[in-house]
Amino acid sequence: MEVGWWLGRPALEGLRSTAVSKLTDVPKRILIGRALRSDRLGETLLPKRVALPVFASDPLSSVAYAPGEVLLVLSIAGLSAYHFSPWIAAAVVVLMFTVVASYRQNVHAYPSGGGDYEVANTNLGPKAGLTVASALLVDYVLTVAVSISSGIENLGSAVPFVVEHKVACAIGVIVLLTLMNLRGVKESGTLFAIPTYVFVAGVFTMIAWGAFRGVVLGDDMRAPTADFEIKPEHPGLAGFALVFLLLRAFSSGCAALTGVEAISNGVPAFRKPKSRNAATTLAMMGLFAVTMFCGIIGLAMATDVRMAENPAKDLIHNGAPLGPDYVQDPVISQVAEAVFGHGSVLFMILAAATALVLFLAANTAYNGFPLLGSILAQDRYLPRQLHTRGDRLAFSNGIVLLAGAAGLLVWIYGADSTRLIQLYIVGVFVSFTLSQIGMVRHWNRLLTTEKEPAKRRHMIRSRAINTFGAFFTGMVLVVVLVTKFTHGAWVALLGMAIFYATMTAIRKHYDRVAEEIAAPEAPSDDSVRPSRVHSVVLISKIHRPTLRALGYAKLMRSDTLEALSVNVDPAETKALRAEWERRGIDVPLKVLDSPYREVTRPVIEYVKSLRNESPRDVVSVIIPEYVVGHWYEHLLHNQSALRLKGRLLFTPGVMVTSVPYQLQSSEVAKKRARKRQEWTAPGSVRRGPAERTKDSSTHT
Amino acid sequence: MEVGWWLGRPALEGLRSTAVSKLTDVPKRILIGRALRSDRLGETLLPKRVALPVFASDPLSSVAYAPGEVLLVLSIAGLSAYHFSPWIAAAVVVLMFTVVASYRQNVHAYPSGGGDYEVANTNLGPKAGLTVASALLVDYVLTVAVSISSGIENLGSAVPFVVEHKVACAIGVIVLLTLMNLRGVKESGTLFAIPTYVFVAGVFTMIAWGAFRGVVLGDDMRAPTADFEIKPEHPGLAGFALVFLLLRAFSSGCAALTGVEAISNGVPAFRKPKSRNAATTLAMMGLFAVTMFCGIIGLAMATDVRMAENPAKDLIHNGAPLGPDYVQDPVISQVAEAVFGHGSVLFMILAAATALVLFLAANTAYNGFPLLGSILAQDRYLPRQLHTRGDRLAFSNGIVLLAGAAGLLVWIYGADSTRLIQLYIVGVFVSFTLSQIGMVRHWNRLLTTEKEPAKRRHMIRSRAINTFGAFFTGMVLVVVLVTKFTHGAWVALLGMAIFYATMTAIRKHYDRVAEEIAAPEAPSDDSVRPSRVHSVVLISKIHRPTLRALGYAKLMRSDTLEALSVNVDPAETKALRAEWERRGIDVPLKVLDSPYREVTRPVIEYVKSLRNESPRDVVSVIIPEYVVGHWYEHLLHNQSALRLKGRLLFTPGVMVTSVPYQLQSSEVAKKRARKRQEWTAPGSVRRGPAERTKDSSTHT
């Protein structure tokens, strides 16, 4: 027995959830297996003590590299410049307070968790919004690249092997995180809480113990690099040059602020009173960050940590440079070594916690990236499909894109956090500045309407804060651009430009289409109802699928109904005719000739001819289809049908109906599809529960 | 205005002819541009003088390498063994005559051009048929690999650069041929005629002129390698070992027979009387081949050509081996050099013609491979789609597969024809032997019924010929297997096994499905007609596509009709409701809730609930779809619809109707599809005209 040449199957729509997704998924699935059945997190809300680690792992972790960067830059002017570091630290602290204060306003003003994008979009218009969005997207990529590189360096201070294979290890971690997130692993609060708190506790212990040893015991704690001298690249730097250098050091220090805005995106995830709790958490986070930042800088001074931009040639030991083999440990681990002693348990724990918290920070980007994507999709800057919450494919693609970009950067920059940080801060401050300016506008708008004095006073206060924030962050942005442009900031800007251009193009396309298909008010040719339907059932042989199709076709009482077959093989056709008569099927059977054993062309031409006979009619082509389960089965079935349907849909005045016949094997695909639906999108925790739409199911 | 989240588009059926085919085609198209508009060749028939070159380029070209192989093998036993070469030549000639004689019987018995596969299949059953098919498929791959490698070597004898970059050049030629054939270049007879005749004429001139110079003028013609000595690997080989060596030399010589069967596939392409003309052409080809083969061997003897398996170490000049830099020219070009003189015009022409004819031989495989594929598809050993004649995609995939495999072999074996030939001959003789055995069966069958003495006598004669053919070729097959197995024949056998296994699996699958869907005689649940149709039109917004869908839906007077929307965005939903009422659309609008902004799940669940309420009903889901032109547009539209349709088709008792709305951009895809239809499949010439099916378009 013979299987029809054109018997349809769920065409590739089916594939969308089976084979086509395969094109992207199969490799993934091979690696990561099926998505875990994990409960939807929609209903779980975060208490502050959990929210803090969930949202703060990113900003807190940045104290692991920020202080070092400051010293690095200063070292250019030689050891003497180190004594500027407290001032720079102070500047960073002020900035941190400003930013935190400003974002506390955002949190209150936008409890929806729109974040910088929403703020800029609503108050400064789409262009600003899109700029912020691009900046954030670039930032997410860099968060992954920087955090992981730095994490590897911290781990390396305890496990030499890791530094020796820096790039490989970094990319390994990226792959791991990617697989985890693709698999839709549940982002549990505790998962974050433990290492974050261990890290914070570790740093505080270090600071306290260090202070105690230094001040009370009067120990002389010496960092491993304490005995090195620094050969300044520009000795005796003074005047403008020095100022410039200090500014550069400062903007490096600003790396400590990355990720502060995270909370403002996550307000809905907080327990009630959401805004207040979010604000408090924000404050706590700021406090932690600055304390740790200053503490580490202070200890670095006290223990005479020496860092140089090019340790190989600029760090001198016993008169000779250390040479290329020397690996410069991050400042935090040097300090820890000085305070706790090399190889001590506490030192090890801290190193591990630091690395872990940095990896968690990277993981937050894996959540933020697709979430922002879905918001952008809502505004049609990205494909609509990203809009549906927790769409597995959309998220998967987002995650893969993110991982790819980050991996590329890590590879290009040799997993060197110092070099990567040069790219990092631009985006952050672009969004900081724009969102603060947006807030100012926001308050202005409200003030025009608001009459109540108490409220007005409050608003004016908020506006003042945001104004200062906008001003300060704006200034920093300029500084960063000026001091870091040639050092790599241009790469970040380029990335932003690319995102911006792509998203604008997509939006343009959607708008153009929307216009094209806009429904006319006056009844036009479209709304004029065609007169009759001529139904055609495609038949290759008589078997269950075709019989079912015929059965269904009869139900749709169309004006005329006929069965259509193409004669690709005279013998088969004769057999078909014979059986048709034997079974006495009460539908006329029409057979088209096809000398070249084609299927598509004759059918298309026949349908067209029908249309020409009576242009006001609609032709309804009914195609029995197989539903199969395995992607490779698609290669064996219905290919002609797929092409035929494709062509038919290009012919005006035609409707194409698929009457599916589920083969046993289709069960497989069904299960797969179900599995996919049970998958939890990364970042659901920080996103909070789905807004229950009031508008319930009803009839109009 | 906003574009619906689930608005369908021609799903991937459309893609089959647009984006999906892109996956394979786009790179191709970038390289090769659109397929040329070339007239269908169906109606053109070949006169003998054209048929000869078209079909004989493969077998004739093999004399370019076969003689050399004989000498190579003999050299193992040292120069003394060379004097066996005439005997081996004689054996090859006898074999050639046998094979030709046998195939003349095939041609008469099977004018349909079934070829070895059909013969074996009909007379020895599917297993034998499939074995032959696998053998032929492997052969096609090797034809490409061997012919091109040898062609490069011949070209190299005139143009040193080519040999120096052997592999690169060989692969270059493969790519070129692939592009040509993908582009569907018209395989014109003349294209083949000229180089083939130049080649034949050249070789004959060489033989004649050589004989004349040698015999009449008594010139002492010396091949460039004449002064070399051969260091035998096994000096003084005798007894069984010698016999074995001679057999090996003989089976190498059998390479001259490859491609003889080609004509038996192409009978329909001949002018009437097809069979007679084909038989005559076959005889001519055989005659040419043996003359050239013997002539070249003879001249090689006369001019003292020296060839060794490892020329680097086994060829001695002035006591020292030639070393790795020495390139061993093919025997034909060495002889040509001796006869015409080095660098002479005739020498150049012959070298060029040889190379060209070898490339044409390779090209015949590009035609044969997909053609055999379509025959196998007809018997459901390969995907049905390959069956439809000149299906661009099917052919393209076949061609790419062939080229890939051949390229791989060329790369692995360093484009060394000598090493590739070890793999070559197995397949040929497998199909020779099986088809001859099949013919014997064929005659036996006929003889049981045939009464007329004249006819009987004729049949008995034919049977005798085929019996001898079967016996002889079978013997050779054994010899080849024994002498060449370790030299590479096992690779060919492995390849055959893989093809065999795959094709059996595919056939099994088709049979299983065919059984599963077989229409029951007694009216079963399938033929029982469901009672009513409940139509659901999916609506996201009100625009032309949805209005059209509604209009069409109303035409299909189904028992109930409702519009269905999913509330992913309360604001949008409210707007939709409002406009629905404002426009006074007379179809009830139902809105499903979707807290997670999903589309698929709520709809599926709703449809299922409908089914549960009244299981005997059919649900018809009508989806307005966009038809877009560019593949990237697919990424921006209807993704949700694709998934939804996919899921719907897995739900029993559902029919899914697409109401396409052609966007302006769809014109592009339409044109593309048309272009693709105008493409001519490679090999149409040798395939002959399409059998005009009598059974014309009628109603039953």
HADDOCK unambig.tbl for C-alpha pairs under 7 A between the chains (distance, minus, plus):
assign (segid A and resid 1 and name CA) (segid B and resid 511 and name CA) 6.91 0.50 0.50
assign (segid A and resid 1 and name CA) (segid B and resid 514 and name CA) 5.86 0.50 0.50
assign (segid A and resid 2 and name CA) (segid B and resid 514 and name CA) 5.98 0.50 0.50
assign (segid A and resid 3 and name CA) (segid B and resid 510 and name CA) 6.85 0.50 0.50
assign (segid A and resid 3 and name CA) (segid B and resid 514 and name CA) 5.69 0.50 0.50
assign (segid A and resid 5 and name CA) (segid B and resid 384 and name CA) 6.35 0.50 0.50
assign (segid A and resid 10 and name CA) (segid B and resid 646 and name CA) 6.08 0.50 0.50
assign (segid A and resid 10 and name CA) (segid B and resid 649 and name CA) 5.94 0.50 0.50
assign (segid A and resid 11 and name CA) (segid B and resid 12 and name CA) 6.35 0.50 0.50
assign (segid A and resid 11 and name CA) (segid B and resid 13 and name CA) 5.43 0.50 0.50
assign (segid A and resid 12 and name CA) (segid B and resid 11 and name CA) 6.18 0.50 0.50
assign (segid A and resid 12 and name CA) (segid B and resid 12 and name CA) 4.37 0.50 0.50
assign (segid A and resid 12 and name CA) (segid B and resid 13 and name CA) 5.74 0.50 0.50
assign (segid A and resid 13 and name CA) (segid B and resid 11 and name CA) 5.30 0.50 0.50
assign (segid A and resid 13 and name CA) (segid B and resid 12 and name CA) 5.85 0.50 0.50
assign (segid A and resid 13 and name CA) (segid B and resid 642 and name CA) 4.35 0.50 0.50
assign (segid A and resid 13 and name CA) (segid B and resid 643 and name CA) 5.95 0.50 0.50
assign (segid A and resid 13 and name CA) (segid B and resid 645 and name CA) 5.75 0.50 0.50
assign (segid A and resid 13 and name CA) (segid B and resid 646 and name CA) 4.75 0.50 0.50
assign (segid A and resid 14 and name CA) (segid B and resid 643 and name CA) 6.80 0.50 0.50
assign (segid A and resid 14 and name CA) (segid B and resid 645 and name CA) 6.74 0.50 0.50
assign (segid A and resid 14 and name CA) (segid B and resid 646 and name CA) 3.63 0.50 0.50
assign (segid A and resid 14 and name CA) (segid B and resid 647 and name CA) 6.87 0.50 0.50
assign (segid A and resid 15 and name CA) (segid B and resid 646 and name CA) 6.92 0.50 0.50
assign (segid A and resid 16 and name CA) (segid B and resid 642 and name CA) 6.01 0.50 0.50
assign (segid A and resid 16 and name CA) (segid B and resid 643 and name CA) 5.51 0.50 0.50
assign (segid A and resid 16 and name CA) (segid B and resid 646 and name CA) 6.78 0.50 0.50
assign (segid A and resid 17 and name CA) (segid B and resid 643 and name CA) 5.63 0.50 0.50
assign (segid A and resid 17 and name CA) (segid B and resid 646 and name CA) 6.33 0.50 0.50
assign (segid A and resid 383 and name CA) (segid B and resid 635 and name CA) 6.78 0.50 0.50
assign (segid A and resid 383 and name CA) (segid B and resid 636 and name CA) 4.75 0.50 0.50
assign (segid A and resid 384 and name CA) (segid B and resid 5 and name CA) 6.29 0.50 0.50
assign (segid A and resid 384 and name CA) (segid B and resid 636 and name CA) 6.60 0.50 0.50
assign (segid A and resid 385 and name CA) (segid B and resid 639 and name CA) 5.98 0.50 0.50
assign (segid A and resid 385 and name CA) (segid B and resid 640 and name CA) 6.14 0.50 0.50
assign (segid A and resid 388 and name CA) (segid B and resid 597 and name CA) 4.95 0.50 0.50
assign (segid A and resid 388 and name CA) (segid B and resid 598 and name CA) 5.25 0.50 0.50
assign (segid A and resid 389 and name CA) (segid B and resid 596 and name CA) 5.57 0.50 0.50
assign (segid A and resid 389 and name CA) (segid B and resid 597 and name CA) 5.46 0.50 0.50
assign (segid A and resid 389 and name CA) (segid B and resid 598 and name CA) 6.31 0.50 0.50
assign (segid A and resid 510 and name CA) (segid B and resid 3 and name CA) 6.87 0.50 0.50
assign (segid A and resid 511 and name CA) (segid B and resid 1 and name CA) 6.96 0.50 0.50
assign (segid A and resid 514 and name CA) (segid B and resid 1 and name CA) 5.71 0.50 0.50
assign (segid A and resid 514 and name CA) (segid B and resid 2 and name CA) 5.82 0.50 0.50
assign (segid A and resid 514 and name CA) (segid B and resid 3 and name CA) 5.67 0.50 0.50
assign (segid A and resid 517 and name CA) (segid B and resid 543 and name CA) 5.67 0.50 0.50
assign (segid A and resid 517 and name CA) (segid B and resid 544 and name CA) 5.12 0.50 0.50
assign (segid A and resid 517 and name CA) (segid B and resid 545 and name CA) 6.77 0.50 0.50
assign (segid A and resid 518 and name CA) (segid B and resid 543 and name CA) 4.91 0.50 0.50
assign (segid A and resid 518 and name CA) (segid B and resid 544 and name CA) 6.05 0.50 0.50
assign (segid A and resid 519 and name CA) (segid B and resid 542 and name CA) 6.48 0.50 0.50
assign (segid A and resid 519 and name CA) (segid B and resid 543 and name CA) 4.05 0.50 0.50
assign (segid A and resid 519 and name CA) (segid B and resid 544 and name CA) 4.83 0.50 0.50
assign (segid A and resid 526 and name CA) (segid B and resid 544 and name CA) 6.41 0.50 0.50
assign (segid A and resid 526 and name CA) (segid B and resid 548 and name CA) 5.89 0.50 0.50
assign (segid A and resid 527 and name CA) (segid B and resid 547 and name CA) 6.14 0.50 0.50
assign (segid A and resid 527 and name CA) (segid B and resid 548 and name CA) 6.49 0.50 0.50
assign (segid A and resid 529 and name CA) (segid B and resid 551 and name CA) 5.57 0.50 0.50
assign (segid A and resid 532 and name CA) (segid B and resid 555 and name CA) 6.65 0.50 0.50
assign (segid A and resid 533 and name CA) (segid B and resid 555 and name CA) 6.54 0.50 0.50
assign (segid A and resid 542 and name CA) (segid B and resid 519 and name CA) 6.44 0.50 0.50
assign (segid A and resid 543 and name CA) (segid B and resid 517 and name CA) 5.64 0.50 0.50
assign (segid A and resid 543 and name CA) (segid B and resid 518 and name CA) 4.90 0.50 0.50
assign (segid A and resid 543 and name CA) (segid B and resid 519 and name CA) 4.04 0.50 0.50
assign (segid A and resid 544 and name CA) (segid B and resid 517 and name CA) 5.11 0.50 0.50
assign (segid A and resid 544 and name CA) (segid B and resid 518 and name CA) 6.04 0.50 0.50
assign (segid A and resid 544 and name CA) (segid B and resid 519 and name CA) 4.83 0.50 0.50
assign (segid A and resid 544 and name CA) (segid B and resid 526 and name CA) 6.43 0.50 0.50
assign (segid A and resid 545 and name CA) (segid B and resid 517 and name CA) 6.76 0.50 0.50
assign (segid A and resid 547 and name CA) (segid B and resid 526 and name CA) 6.98 0.50 0.50
assign (segid A and resid 547 and name CA) (segid B and resid 527 and name CA) 6.20 0.50 0.50
assign (segid A and resid 548 and name CA) (segid B and resid 526 and name CA) 5.87 0.50 0.50
assign (segid A and resid 548 and name CA) (segid B and resid 527 and name CA) 6.53 0.50 0.50
assign (segid A and resid 551 and name CA) (segid B and resid 527 and name CA) 6.99 0.50 0.50
assign (segid A and resid 551 and name CA) (segid B and resid 529 and name CA) 5.61 0.50 0.50
assign (segid A and resid 555 and name CA) (segid B and resid 532 and name CA) 6.66 0.50 0.50
assign (segid A and resid 555 and name CA) (segid B and resid 533 and name CA) 6.54 0.50 0.50
assign (segid A and resid 556 and name CA) (segid B and resid 556 and name CA) 5.70 0.50 0.50
assign (segid A and resid 556 and name CA) (segid B and resid 557 and name CA) 6.34 0.50 0.50
assign (segid A and resid 556 and name CA) (segid B and resid 558 and name CA) 5.67 0.50 0.50
assign (segid A and resid 557 and name CA) (segid B and resid 556 and name CA) 6.28 0.50 0.50
assign (segid A and resid 557 and name CA) (segid B and resid 557 and name CA) 5.82 0.50 0.50
assign (segid A and resid 557 and name CA) (segid B and resid 558 and name CA) 6.96 0.50 0.50
assign (segid A and resid 558 and name CA) (segid B and resid 556 and name CA) 5.64 0.50 0.50
assign (segid A and resid 558 and name CA) (segid B and resid 557 and name CA) 6.98 0.50 0.50
assign (segid A and resid 570 and name CA) (segid B and resid 693 and name CA) 6.44 0.50 0.50
assign (segid A and resid 570 and name CA) (segid B and resid 695 and name CA) 6.58 0.50 0.50
assign (segid A and resid 588 and name CA) (segid B and resid 699 and name CA) 6.67 0.50 0.50
assign (segid A and resid 588 and name CA) (segid B and resid 700 and name CA) 6.15 0.50 0.50
assign (segid A and resid 589 and name CA) (segid B and resid 699 and name CA) 5.83 0.50 0.50
assign (segid A and resid 589 and name CA) (segid B and resid 700 and name CA) 5.58 0.50 0.50
assign (segid A and resid 590 and name CA) (segid B and resid 698 and name CA) 6.04 0.50 0.50
assign (segid A and resid 590 and name CA) (segid B and resid 699 and name CA) 4.93 0.50 0.50
assign (segid A and resid 590 and name CA) (segid B and resid 700 and name CA) 6.85 0.50 0.50
assign (segid A and resid 591 and name CA) (segid B and resid 697 and name CA) 5.25 0.50 0.50
assign (segid A and resid 591 and name CA) (segid B and resid 698 and name CA) 6.10 0.50 0.50
assign (segid A and resid 592 and name CA) (segid B and resid 697 and name CA) 5.01 0.50 0.50
assign (segid A and resid 593 and name CA) (segid B and resid 696 and name CA) 5.87 0.50 0.50
assign (segid A and resid 593 and name CA) (segid B and resid 697 and name CA) 5.78 0.50 0.50
assign (segid A and resid 595 and name CA) (segid B and resid 690 and name CA) 6.04 0.50 0.50
assign (segid A and resid 595 and name CA) (segid B and resid 691 and name CA) 6.46 0.50 0.50
assign (segid A and resid 595 and name CA) (segid B and resid 692 and name CA) 5.25 0.50 0.50
assign (segid A and resid 595 and name CA) (segid B and resid 693 and name CA) 6.11 0.50 0.50
assign (segid A and resid 596 and name CA) (segid B and resid 389 and name CA) 5.57 0.50 0.50
assign (segid A and resid 596 and name CA) (segid B and resid 690 and name CA) 6.02 0.50 0.50
assign (segid A and resid 597 and name CA) (segid B and resid 388 and name CA) 4.91 0.50 0.50
assign (segid A and resid 597 and name CA) (segid B and resid 389 and name CA) 5.44 0.50 0.50
assign (segid A and resid 598 and name CA) (segid B and resid 388 and name CA) 5.37 0.50 0.50
assign (segid A and resid 598 and name CA) (segid B and resid 389 and name CA) 6.42 0.50 0.50
assign (segid A and resid 627 and name CA) (segid B and resid 650 and name CA) 6.85 0.50 0.50
assign (segid A and resid 635 and name CA) (segid B and resid 383 and name CA) 6.80 0.50 0.50
assign (segid A and resid 636 and name CA) (segid B and resid 383 and name CA) 4.77 0.50 0.50
assign (segid A and resid 636 and name CA) (segid B and resid 384 and name CA) 6.63 0.50 0.50
assign (segid A and resid 639 and name CA) (segid B and resid 385 and name CA) 6.04 0.50 0.50
assign (segid A and resid 640 and name CA) (segid B and resid 385 and name CA) 6.22 0.50 0.50
assign (segid A and resid 642 and name CA) (segid B and resid 13 and name CA) 4.22 0.50 0.50
assign (segid A and resid 642 and name CA) (segid B and resid 16 and name CA) 6.12 0.50 0.50
assign (segid A and resid 643 and name CA) (segid B and resid 13 and name CA) 5.74 0.50 0.50
assign (segid A and resid 643 and name CA) (segid B and resid 14 and name CA) 6.64 0.50 0.50
assign (segid A and resid 643 and name CA) (segid B and resid 16 and name CA) 5.51 0.50 0.50
assign (segid A and resid 643 and name CA) (segid B and resid 17 and name CA) 5.67 0.50 0.50
assign (segid A and resid 645 and name CA) (segid B and resid 13 and name CA) 5.70 0.50 0.50
assign (segid A and resid 645 and name CA) (segid B and resid 14 and name CA) 6.69 0.50 0.50
assign (segid A and resid 646 and name CA) (segid B and resid 10 and name CA) 5.96 0.50 0.50
assign (segid A and resid 646 and name CA) (segid B and resid 13 and name CA) 4.67 0.50 0.50
assign (segid A and resid 646 and name CA) (segid B and resid 14 and name CA) 3.52 0.50 0.50
assign (segid A and resid 646 and name CA) (segid B and resid 15 and name CA) 6.88 0.50 0.50
assign (segid A and resid 646 and name CA) (segid B and resid 16 and name CA) 6.89 0.50 0.50
assign (segid A and resid 646 and name CA) (segid B and resid 17 and name CA) 6.48 0.50 0.50
assign (segid A and resid 647 and name CA) (segid B and resid 14 and name CA) 6.76 0.50 0.50
assign (segid A and resid 649 and name CA) (segid B and resid 10 and name CA) 5.95 0.50 0.50
assign (segid A and resid 649 and name CA) (segid B and resid 660 and name CA) 5.64 0.50 0.50
assign (segid A and resid 650 and name CA) (segid B and resid 627 and name CA) 6.83 0.50 0.50
assign (segid A and resid 650 and name CA) (segid B and resid 662 and name CA) 6.55 0.50 0.50
assign (segid A and resid 650 and name CA) (segid B and resid 670 and name CA) 6.46 0.50 0.50
assign (segid A and resid 655 and name CA) (segid B and resid 657 and name CA) 6.70 0.50 0.50
assign (segid A and resid 655 and name CA) (segid B and resid 658 and name CA) 5.74 0.50 0.50
assign (segid A and resid 655 and name CA) (segid B and resid 659 and name CA) 4.80 0.50 0.50
assign (segid A and resid 655 and name CA) (segid B and resid 660 and name CA) 6.69 0.50 0.50
assign (segid A and resid 656 and name CA) (segid B and resid 657 and name CA) 5.53 0.50 0.50
assign (segid A and resid 656 and name CA) (segid B and resid 658 and name CA) 5.21 0.50 0.50
assign (segid A and resid 656 and name CA) (segid B and resid 659 and name CA) 6.69 0.50 0.50
assign (segid A and resid 657 and name CA) (segid B and resid 655 and name CA) 6.69 0.50 0.50
assign (segid A and resid 657 and name CA) (segid B and resid 656 and name CA) 5.52 0.50 0.50
assign (segid A and resid 657 and name CA) (segid B and resid 657 and name CA) 4.01 0.50 0.50
assign (segid A and resid 657 and name CA) (segid B and resid 658 and name CA) 6.18 0.50 0.50
assign (segid A and resid 658 and name CA) (segid B and resid 655 and name CA) 5.76 0.50 0.50
assign (segid A and resid 658 and name CA) (segid B and resid 656 and name CA) 5.21 0.50 0.50
assign (segid A and resid 658 and name CA) (segid B and resid 657 and name CA) 6.18 0.50 0.50
assign (segid A and resid 659 and name CA) (segid B and resid 655 and name CA) 4.82 0.50 0.50
assign (segid A and resid 659 and name CA) (segid B and resid 656 and name CA) 6.70 0.50 0.50
assign (segid A and resid 660 and name CA) (segid B and resid 649 and name CA) 5.64 0.50 0.50
assign (segid A and resid 660 and name CA) (segid B and resid 655 and name CA) 6.70 0.50 0.50
assign (segid A and resid 662 and name CA) (segid B and resid 650 and name CA) 6.55 0.50 0.50
assign (segid A and resid 670 and name CA) (segid B and resid 650 and name CA) 6.44 0.50 0.50
assign (segid A and resid 690 and name CA) (segid B and resid 595 and name CA) 5.83 0.50 0.50
assign (segid A and resid 690 and name CA) (segid B and resid 596 and name CA) 5.89 0.50 0.50
assign (segid A and resid 691 and name CA) (segid B and resid 595 and name CA) 6.36 0.50 0.50
assign (segid A and resid 692 and name CA) (segid B and resid 595 and name CA) 5.29 0.50 0.50
assign (segid A and resid 693 and name CA) (segid B and resid 570 and name CA) 6.50 0.50 0.50
assign (segid A and resid 693 and name CA) (segid B and resid 595 and name CA) 6.19 0.50 0.50
assign (segid A and resid 695 and name CA) (segid B and resid 570 and name CA) 6.56 0.50 0.50
assign (segid A and resid 696 and name CA) (segid B and resid 593 and name CA) 5.94 0.50 0.50
assign (segid A and resid 697 and name CA) (segid B and resid 591 and name CA) 5.25 0.50 0.50
assign (segid A and resid 697 and name CA) (segid B and resid 592 and name CA) 5.09 0.50 0.50
assign (segid A and resid 697 and name CA) (segid B and resid 593 and name CA) 5.82 0.50 0.50
assign (segid A and resid 698 and name CA) (segid B and resid 590 and name CA) 6.10 0.50 0.50
assign (segid A and resid 698 and name CA) (segid B and resid 591 and name CA) 6.15 0.50 0.50
assign (segid A and resid 699 and name CA) (segid B and resid 588 and name CA) 6.68 0.50 0.50
assign (segid A and resid 699 and name CA) (segid B and resid 589 and name CA) 5.84 0.50 0.50
assign (segid A and resid 699 and name CA) (segid B and resid 590 and name CA) 5.00 0.50 0.50
assign (segid A and resid 700 and name CA) (segid B and resid 588 and name CA) 6.16 0.50 0.50
assign (segid A and resid 700 and name CA) (segid B and resid 589 and name CA) 5.61 0.50 0.50
assign (segid A and resid 700 and name CA) (segid B and resid 590 and name CA) 6.93 0.50 0.50
